[in-house]
Amino acid sequence: MNPDAIHIERIESPAVFAALEGDWNRCLAASPDDAVHLRHEWLRCWYAADPGRRPPCVLVAREDDRLVGMTALTAGALPLKRWRLPALASATSGVEPRWSAVAEAGREDVMDALVADLRRRPELPGGARARAFLFENLAEDGPGARAWLGAWRRAGTPVYLEPGRRSPCLRIPAGTPDYETLWRGFCSKHQRRILRQKLRRAEGAGLRAERVTDPARVRELMDTVFAVSARSWKGAGGTDMAGSASSRSFYDAFTPVAAERGWLSLWLLWDGGVCAAIQYDLEYGGVATAFRSDFDPERAPLSPGLVLRWHSLQDFVARGGRTFDFGGQDYGYKRHWTDAVRGHAHAVVPAPGMTSRALVWARNNPLMARARGVGGESSLAD
């Protein structure tokens, strides 16, 4: 393939980015990394939720006017002792399970072209020079992540990897009749007995699980969902669903879209007329992702979060789901449901120039990495 036939366009205007939806999603569908959090709808809402701190820097690759690759970036910073190096960073805020640059399947030349443009113009939105590139939440089993880092290495650029989170996930073999069949394979008899006791206690108390997918019903219930999230332990730290203006703005914009597209499974656990727990799951291409789950601490003795997740997993498996991604960190409570994890890594790449290379090396050489408590290997390494 002729690399000269690939044209790179850099987009910083939200209006211009908004017009890309059809082409963007068609290219994503032709890639090996198609996922809801890389869809144009997700990214459009993500950028718009906090335009001051998340200015778009989107690169799209075209060949014969066809979009064949893209990467969604924003302004970021790389901490170095008491300084913060200006960086072009992946468009991710920790809620997303993973991030990747995107190209049509098998198109290493497209990844090379995107990398070449970033190396030629390492500029933040507005024109300031970036000293580094920061790519977070790269899935170790992600074809796009591997291809993206391979393009940087082919360009002769050092790639420094830091271990990221290990997210529990449940892979469901075809033909599995119900979740309990899987659960018995990795959960001890003692754990199963305890869970059944909690399920019986919840049933005896009259708790009722509801899955909501109808867009109109979703709209009616979102204030209830925000209220439960605010009452949870996350509310005290301001990390609940509406704990910041940007978070509330994102959910207000994205939720109606997700419901209309059929991606949203909104779960609520009712104690009479009071909501005791919520789960905000997104389903796309046979993969469900647990984006938010919260419960009312006053009802903690009834284990509402655990009870609701049991019902949602039973339902997802019965409907033929392939993978349930619990997202986030490898917390113990998630291991009630699976014994598998999906690894991630963060990549730091210096911008061209000796000063940038020296600054990034100063932060990421083995001695400094150990001092920051960063260690371990990633399968995304050479």
C-alpha positions as CSV (number, residue, x, y, z in Angstrom):
1,M,0.0,0.0,0.0
2,N,1.2,3.5,-0.8
3,P,1.7,5.6,2.3
4,D,1.7,8.8,0.2
5,A,-1.9,8.1,-0.6
6,I,-2.9,8.5,3.1
7,H,-3.8,12.1,4.1
8,I,-3.9,13.1,7.7
9,E,-6.3,15.8,8.9
10,R,-6.1,17.3,12.4
11,I,-9.4,18.4,13.9
12,E,-9.8,20.7,16.9
13,S,-13.2,22.1,16.2
14,P,-16.1,20.3,18.0
15,A,-18.4,21.2,15.1
16,V,-16.1,19.6,12.5
17,F,-15.7,16.6,14.7
18,A,-19.5,16.3,15.1
19,A,-19.8,16.0,11.3
20,L,-17.6,12.9,11.3
21,E,-20.1,10.5,13.0
22,G,-21.0,8.3,10.0
23,D,-17.5,8.0,8.6
24,W,-16.0,7.5,12.1
25,N,-18.3,4.7,13.1
26,R,-17.9,2.9,9.7
27,C,-14.2,2.9,10.1
28,L,-14.5,1.7,13.7
29,A,-16.7,-1.2,12.6
30,A,-14.0,-2.2,10.0
31,S,-11.3,-2.3,12.7
32,P,-10.5,-5.1,15.3
33,D,-11.3,-2.7,18.2
34,D,-15.0,-1.8,17.7
35,A,-16.3,-0.9,21.1
36,V,-18.9,1.5,22.5
37,H,-16.3,3.8,24.3
38,L,-14.6,4.3,20.9
39,R,-17.8,5.2,19.1
40,H,-18.2,8.8,17.9
41,E,-21.3,9.2,20.1
42,W,-19.2,8.5,23.3
43,L,-16.3,10.7,22.3
44,R,-18.5,13.6,21.2
45,C,-20.2,13.6,24.7
46,W,-16.9,13.1,26.5
47,Y,-15.3,16.2,24.8
48,A,-18.4,18.3,25.3
49,A,-18.7,17.5,29.0
50,D,-15.6,19.5,29.9
51,P,-14.4,21.5,26.9
52,G,-12.1,23.7,28.9
53,R,-10.0,20.7,30.2
54,R,-10.7,18.3,27.3
55,P,-10.1,20.2,24.1
56,P,-10.3,17.8,21.1
57,C,-7.2,17.0,19.1
58,V,-8.5,14.3,16.7
59,L,-6.4,12.9,13.8
60,V,-8.2,11.2,11.0
61,A,-6.5,9.3,8.1
62,R,-8.1,9.3,4.7
63,E,-7.3,7.3,1.6
64,D,-9.2,8.2,-1.6
65,D,-11.6,10.3,0.6
66,R,-12.4,7.2,2.7
67,L,-11.7,7.4,6.4
68,V,-9.3,4.5,7.2
69,G,-8.0,5.4,10.7
70,M,-8.2,7.8,13.5
71,T,-7.1,8.7,17.0
72,A,-8.8,10.8,19.7
73,L,-6.5,12.9,21.9
74,T,-6.7,15.9,24.2
75,A,-4.5,18.2,26.2
76,G,-2.8,16.5,29.1
77,A,0.1,16.7,31.5
78,L,2.9,14.2,32.5
79,P,4.0,14.7,36.1
80,L,7.8,15.0,36.6
81,K,8.6,15.7,40.3
82,R,7.1,19.2,40.9
83,W,6.6,19.9,37.2
84,R,3.9,18.9,34.8
85,L,5.2,18.4,31.2
86,P,2.6,19.4,28.5
87,A,1.4,16.2,26.8
88,L,-1.0,15.1,24.1
89,A,-3.0,12.4,25.9
90,S,-5.5,9.8,25.0
91,A,-9.1,10.9,25.3
92,T,-9.9,8.9,28.4
93,S,-10.7,9.8,32.0
94,G,-10.6,6.5,33.8
95,V,-14.3,5.6,33.3
96,E,-13.5,3.9,30.0
97,P,-12.3,0.3,30.1
98,R,-9.7,1.0,27.5
99,W,-8.4,3.3,24.8
100,S,-6.9,2.7,21.4
101,A,-6.0,4.3,18.2
102,V,-8.1,2.8,15.4
103,A,-7.3,1.6,11.9
104,E,-9.0,-0.7,9.4
105,A,-7.9,-4.3,10.1
106,G,-4.4,-5.1,8.9
107,R,-3.5,-1.4,8.1
108,E,-0.2,-0.9,9.8
109,D,0.5,1.7,7.2
110,V,-2.3,3.8,8.6
111,M,-0.9,3.6,12.1
112,D,2.5,4.6,10.7
113,A,0.9,7.6,9.0
114,L,-0.9,8.8,12.2
115,V,2.4,8.5,14.2
116,A,4.4,10.3,11.5
117,D,2.0,13.2,11.7
118,L,2.2,13.4,15.5
119,R,5.9,13.3,15.4
120,R,6.0,16.0,12.7
121,R,3.5,18.2,14.6
122,P,3.7,17.5,18.4
123,E,1.3,20.3,19.2
124,L,-1.4,20.7,21.8
125,P,-4.8,22.2,20.8
126,G,-4.1,25.9,20.4
127,G,-0.5,25.4,19.1
128,A,1.7,25.0,22.2
129,R,4.4,22.3,21.9
130,A,3.9,18.9,23.6
131,R,6.9,17.4,25.4
132,A,5.3,13.9,25.5
133,F,2.5,11.6,24.4
134,L,0.5,9.8,27.1
135,F,-1.6,6.8,26.1
136,E,-3.6,5.4,29.1
137,N,-5.7,2.2,29.5
138,L,-4.2,0.3,26.6
139,A,-5.6,-3.3,26.7
140,E,-2.9,-5.9,26.7
141,D,-5.1,-8.1,24.5
142,G,-6.1,-5.2,22.2
143,P,-5.0,-5.5,18.6
144,G,-5.2,-1.8,18.1
145,A,-3.0,-1.0,21.2
146,R,-0.3,-3.4,19.9
147,A,-0.4,-2.0,16.4
148,W,-0.3,1.6,17.8
149,L,2.8,1.0,19.9
150,G,4.4,-1.0,17.1
151,A,4.1,2.1,14.8
152,W,5.9,4.2,17.4
153,R,8.7,1.7,17.7
154,R,9.1,1.4,13.9
155,A,9.5,5.2,13.9
156,G,12.5,4.7,16.3
157,T,10.8,6.3,19.3
158,P,11.3,5.0,22.8
159,V,8.1,3.6,24.4
160,Y,8.0,3.5,28.2
161,L,5.3,1.2,29.6
162,E,3.8,1.3,33.0
163,P,1.5,-1.5,34.3
164,G,-2.1,-0.3,34.4
165,R,-5.2,-1.7,36.1
166,R,-6.2,-5.3,36.0
167,S,-9.9,-5.4,35.3
168,P,-12.0,-8.5,36.2
169,C,-13.9,-9.9,33.2
170,L,-16.2,-12.9,32.6
171,R,-15.9,-14.7,29.3
172,I,-18.9,-16.8,28.5
173,P,-18.6,-19.9,26.3
174,A,-21.2,-20.3,23.6
175,G,-24.2,-22.4,24.7
176,T,-23.8,-21.6,28.5
177,P,-27.3,-22.1,29.8
178,D,-27.1,-19.8,32.8
179,Y,-24.6,-17.8,34.9
180,E,-24.8,-20.3,37.8
181,T,-23.2,-23.0,35.6
182,L,-20.1,-20.8,35.2
183,W,-20.1,-19.7,38.7
184,R,-19.9,-23.2,40.1
185,G,-16.7,-23.7,38.2
186,F,-14.6,-21.1,40.1
187,C,-16.5,-20.2,43.2
188,S,-16.0,-22.3,46.4
189,K,-18.9,-24.1,48.1
190,H,-18.5,-21.7,51.1
191,Q,-18.8,-18.6,48.9
192,R,-21.8,-20.1,47.1
193,R,-23.5,-20.8,50.4
194,I,-23.0,-17.3,51.6
195,L,-24.3,-15.7,48.4
196,R,-27.4,-17.9,48.4
197,Q,-28.1,-16.9,52.0
198,K,-27.9,-13.2,51.0
199,L,-30.1,-13.8,48.0
200,R,-32.7,-15.5,50.2
201,R,-32.5,-12.6,52.7
202,A,-33.1,-10.1,49.9
203,E,-36.0,-12.1,48.5
204,G,-37.5,-12.4,52.0
205,A,-37.2,-8.6,52.4
206,G,-39.1,-8.1,49.2
207,L,-36.3,-6.6,47.1
208,R,-37.1,-6.6,43.4
209,A,-34.6,-6.2,40.5
210,E,-35.7,-4.3,37.3
211,R,-33.8,-3.9,34.0
212,V,-34.8,-0.8,32.1
213,T,-34.0,-0.3,28.4
214,D,-37.0,1.8,27.2
215,P,-35.7,5.4,26.5
216,A,-38.7,7.1,28.0
217,R,-38.5,5.0,31.2
218,V,-34.8,5.7,31.4
219,R,-35.4,9.4,31.3
220,E,-37.9,9.1,34.1
221,L,-35.5,7.2,36.3
222,M,-32.2,9.1,35.9
223,D,-32.8,11.5,38.8
224,T,-33.4,8.4,40.9
225,V,-30.1,6.9,39.6
226,F,-28.2,10.1,40.4
227,A,-29.7,10.2,43.9
228,V,-28.6,6.7,44.7
229,S,-25.1,7.4,43.4
230,A,-24.9,10.5,45.6
231,R,-26.0,8.6,48.7
232,S,-23.3,5.9,48.1
233,W,-19.8,6.1,49.6
234,K,-18.7,7.8,46.4
235,G,-20.9,10.8,47.1
236,A,-18.7,11.8,50.1
237,G,-15.7,12.2,47.8
238,G,-17.5,13.8,44.9
239,T,-16.9,10.8,42.6
240,D,-20.6,9.9,42.2
241,M,-22.3,10.1,38.8
242,A,-23.3,13.7,39.3
243,G,-20.5,14.6,41.6
244,S,-18.9,17.1,39.2
245,A,-20.4,19.3,36.5
246,S,-18.5,17.4,33.8
247,S,-19.7,14.0,35.0
248,R,-23.3,15.1,35.2
249,S,-23.0,16.7,31.7
250,F,-21.6,13.6,30.2
251,Y,-24.4,11.3,31.6
252,D,-27.1,13.8,30.7
253,A,-25.9,13.9,27.1
254,F,-24.8,10.2,26.5
255,T,-27.6,8.4,28.4
256,P,-30.4,9.3,25.9
257,V,-28.2,8.3,23.0
258,A,-27.2,5.0,24.6
259,A,-30.8,4.2,25.3
260,E,-32.0,5.1,21.8
261,R,-29.2,2.9,20.3
262,G,-30.1,0.0,22.5
263,W,-26.8,-0.1,24.3
264,L,-28.0,0.8,27.8
265,S,-29.1,-1.7,30.4
266,L,-30.1,0.3,33.5
267,W,-30.6,-1.9,36.5
268,L,-32.4,-0.9,39.7
269,L,-33.1,-2.8,42.9
270,W,-36.3,-1.7,44.6
271,D,-37.1,-2.0,48.3
272,G,-40.8,-1.2,48.1
273,G,-40.9,2.2,46.4
274,V,-37.3,3.1,47.3
275,C,-34.3,2.4,45.1
276,A,-31.6,0.6,47.0
277,A,-29.0,0.0,44.3
278,I,-28.3,0.9,40.6
279,Q,-26.1,-0.4,37.8
280,Y,-25.4,1.4,34.6
281,D,-24.2,-1.2,32.1
282,L,-23.6,-0.8,28.4
283,E,-24.0,-3.6,26.0
284,Y,-22.4,-3.6,22.5
285,G,-21.5,-6.4,20.2
286,G,-22.2,-9.1,22.8
287,V,-19.9,-7.4,25.4
288,A,-21.4,-5.8,28.5
289,T,-19.4,-3.2,30.5
290,A,-20.2,-2.2,34.0
291,F,-19.7,1.5,33.9
292,R,-21.3,2.5,37.2
293,S,-22.7,0.5,40.2
294,D,-23.8,2.2,43.5
295,F,-26.0,1.4,46.4
296,D,-27.6,3.1,49.4
297,P,-25.4,2.4,52.4
298,E,-28.5,2.4,54.7
299,R,-29.5,-0.8,53.0
300,A,-26.0,-2.4,53.2
301,P,-27.2,-5.2,55.5
302,L,-29.3,-6.5,52.6
303,S,-26.2,-6.6,50.2
304,P,-28.1,-4.7,47.5
305,G,-25.1,-4.3,45.1
306,L,-24.3,-8.0,45.3
307,V,-28.0,-9.0,44.8
308,L,-28.4,-6.7,41.8
309,R,-25.3,-7.9,40.1
310,W,-26.4,-11.5,40.5
311,H,-29.7,-10.7,38.7
312,S,-27.9,-8.7,35.9
313,L,-25.4,-11.5,35.2
314,Q,-28.1,-14.1,35.1
315,D,-30.0,-12.0,32.7
316,F,-27.0,-11.3,30.5
317,V,-25.9,-14.9,30.2
318,A,-29.5,-16.0,29.5
319,R,-29.6,-13.5,26.6
320,G,-26.5,-15.0,25.0
321,G,-23.9,-12.4,26.0
322,R,-20.2,-13.2,25.3
323,T,-18.2,-11.1,27.7
324,F,-18.9,-9.2,30.8
325,D,-16.3,-6.6,31.6
326,F,-16.4,-5.4,35.2
327,G,-13.9,-2.5,34.4
328,G,-11.9,-0.6,36.9
329,Q,-9.5,-2.1,39.4
330,D,-9.3,-5.7,40.5
331,Y,-11.3,-5.2,43.7
332,G,-12.1,-8.3,45.8
333,Y,-15.9,-7.9,45.5
334,K,-15.6,-8.3,41.8
335,R,-14.0,-11.7,42.3
336,H,-17.3,-13.0,43.6
337,W,-18.2,-13.2,39.9
338,T,-15.2,-14.3,37.9
339,D,-11.7,-15.6,38.2
340,A,-10.3,-13.9,35.0
341,V,-8.8,-10.5,34.6
342,R,-7.8,-8.3,31.6
343,G,-4.5,-6.4,31.9
344,H,-3.9,-2.9,30.8
345,A,-0.8,-0.6,30.5
346,H,0.0,3.1,30.1
347,A,2.5,4.2,27.5
348,V,4.6,7.3,27.7
349,V,6.4,8.4,24.5
350,P,8.7,11.4,24.2
351,A,8.0,14.1,21.6
352,P,10.8,14.6,19.0
353,G,13.9,16.5,20.2
354,M,16.7,15.9,22.7
355,T,15.1,18.0,25.5
356,S,11.8,16.0,25.3
357,R,13.6,12.7,25.2
358,A,15.8,13.7,28.2
359,L,12.8,14.9,30.3
360,V,10.7,11.7,29.6
361,W,13.8,9.5,30.2
362,A,14.3,11.3,33.5
363,R,10.8,10.4,34.6
364,N,10.7,6.8,33.2
365,N,14.2,5.4,33.6
366,P,14.2,2.3,35.9
367,L,15.6,4.1,38.9
368,M,12.9,6.8,38.8
369,A,10.2,4.3,38.0
370,R,11.1,2.3,41.2
371,A,11.1,5.5,43.2
372,R,7.5,6.2,42.0
373,G,6.5,2.6,42.9
374,V,6.0,1.6,39.3
375,G,7.1,-1.9,38.4
376,G,6.2,-5.1,36.7
377,E,6.0,-6.2,33.1
378,S,3.4,-5.7,30.4
379,S,2.7,-8.1,27.5
380,L,2.7,-4.9,25.3
381,A,6.5,-4.7,25.8
382,D,8.8,-5.6,22.8
